[in-house]
Amino acid sequence: MLKMGHVNIYMFIGGTNFGFMNGANYYDELTPDVTSYDYDAVLTEAGDLTPKYYRYREIIGRYASVPEVQLPAPAAKKAYGMVRVKEKVGLWESLELLADPQESICPKNMERLGQNYGYILYASPVRNERRLTSIRLIKANDRANLFLDDRRLLTLYDRELLTEHELDAEAEEGQALRILVENMGRVNFGPRMNEQRKGIDGCVQINGHIHTRWKQYPLPLDNLEKLDFDRGYKEGEPAFYRFEFTVEEKGDTFLELNGWGKGCVFMNGFNIGRFWEIGPQKRLYVPAPLLQEGVNEVIVFETEGKASGEITFMDELDLG
């Protein structure tokens, strides 16, 4: 290696894809990056030295002089323990507070509506159909939860969005067909970079024909201070959950969401990233500067109707 080239330590320090800023790969299927970009790096995303760091230093020291340096102490880690939900409110009950609906004949993607990240909801009343037997979303990305009023019909991810799917749902006139689509991260290299319009960019076919007249609710979730937790909640639907916990001494901590489905988390208004029960990431990194001495607020947005009602703050990361 020394005779023929050089060594590039990739990565030397890990990082965190806070908010919705993770990218994605695409080979045979969409594989979004998880929130933690720890990457098994020499230093963790919390800045801690790893055994790999000392091994690197040992081996490099065989071939080059390695000066003695005073290494900083690891940042303090805190386990604040389990916190129970304080308030909750459904997404349907919160729509008019969080989004200005835009109407069109056929659905439009996020970008055409001036939205970059987050979620988008498409809603349209059932008019002529009395029984829904099939549905197809044309040119849709990345993951869609489909509802008839409050009833969850189907969840489609990536390539499942390319084909028609059978349904068996009795519908009444005026019931709302709702499609909640999540932007799970744009592909950031390769030939699919030009195919990264999120939401629905084509049309929706029901029972083989195009369904028209849609309301679209952009949900970048950058305005959660508008939530009203007195508006109502129904178990099993997409919803927001609010927690409070008290901090006497600030330190880095790691949020665990056992029993939760899929969504994202906001710490004192800051989006600390995504979670998904399938893993591989089991906990979200919360740097100490995001905390405040005294009362802290956590809001969890969950889309699958799976909410245990409690979260836990641990003192170490678990990548599964």
SULKA-V956453 format. One record per residue. N is the residue number from 1. NEAR is the number of other C-alpha atoms within 10 Angstrom. Layout:
n = {N:N}
near = {NEAR:NEAR}
This chain:
n = {1:2:3:4:5:6:7:8:9:10:11:12:13:14:15:16:17:18:19:20:21:22:23:24:25:26:27:28:29:30:31:32:33:34:35:36:37:38:39:40:41:42:43:44:45:46:47:48:49:50:51:52:53:54:55:56:57:58:59:60:61:62:63:64:65:66:67:68:69:70:71:72:73:74:75:76:77:78:79:80:81:82:83:84:85:86:87:88:89:90:91:92:93:94:95:96:97:98:99:100:101:102:103:104:105:106:107:108:109:110:111:112:113:114:115:116:117:118:119:120:121:122:123:124:125:126:127:128:129:130:131:132:133:134:135:136:137:138:139:140:141:142:143:144:145:146:147:148:149:150:151:152:153:154:155:156:157:158:159:160:161:162:163:164:165:166:167:168:169:170:171:172:173:174:175:176:177:178:179:180:181:182:183:184:185:186:187:188:189:190:191:192:193:194:195:196:197:198:199:200:201:202:203:204:205:206:207:208:209:210:211:212:213:214:215:216:217:218:219:220:221:222:223:224:225:226:227:228:229:230:231:232:233:234:235:236:237:238:239:240:241:242:243:244:245:246:247:248:249:250:251:252:253:254:255:256:257:258:259:260:261:262:263:264:265:266:267:268:269:270:271:272:273:274:275:276:277:278:279:280:281:282:283:284:285:286:287:288:289:290:291:292:293:294:295:296:297:298:299:300:301:302:303:304:305:306:307:308:309:310:311:312:313:314:315:316:317:318:319:320}
near = {6:7:5:5:7:8:7:7:10:11:15:15:19:19:19:21:19:20:19:20:18:21:17:16:18:16:9:7:10:18:16:17:17:24:24:24:18:21:16:16:19:23:20:21:20:23:14:15:18:13:9:13:14:12:12:12:13:12:10:12:12:9:9:9:9:11:7:6:6:6:7:9:8:10:13:13:18:18:15:20:14:13:16:15:17:14:16:23:23:24:23:18:17:20:16:13:14:19:17:13:15:14:16:11:11:17:25:23:24:26:14:13:13:9:15:17:22:22:21:25:26:24:23:20:19:21:14:11:13:12:15:16:15:16:21:21:24:18:18:27:28:24:22:26:19:22:18:22:17:16:13:16:16:15:16:19:17:15:14:16:19:15:11:16:16:13:15:10:14:11:18:15:11:12:15:18:19:25:26:21:28:22:22:25:23:27:21:15:12:10:10:13:13:11:11:16:20:28:30:24:19:14:19:22:16:22:18:12:12:14:20:18:13:22:21:25:22:26:22:18:18:15:12:15:10:11:19:15:17:11:13:14:20:15:11:16:21:23:25:24:22:18:19:16:15:14:14:10:13:18:20:21:26:21:24:22:22:16:13:21:17:20:19:22:24:20:18:16:16:14:19:23:23:26:25:19:15:9:11:13:18:19:26:28:26:21:17:17:9:15:20:16:10:11:12:16:15:21:22:25:24:25:21:18:16:17:25:13:18:17:21:17:21:21:17:17:20:15:13:8}
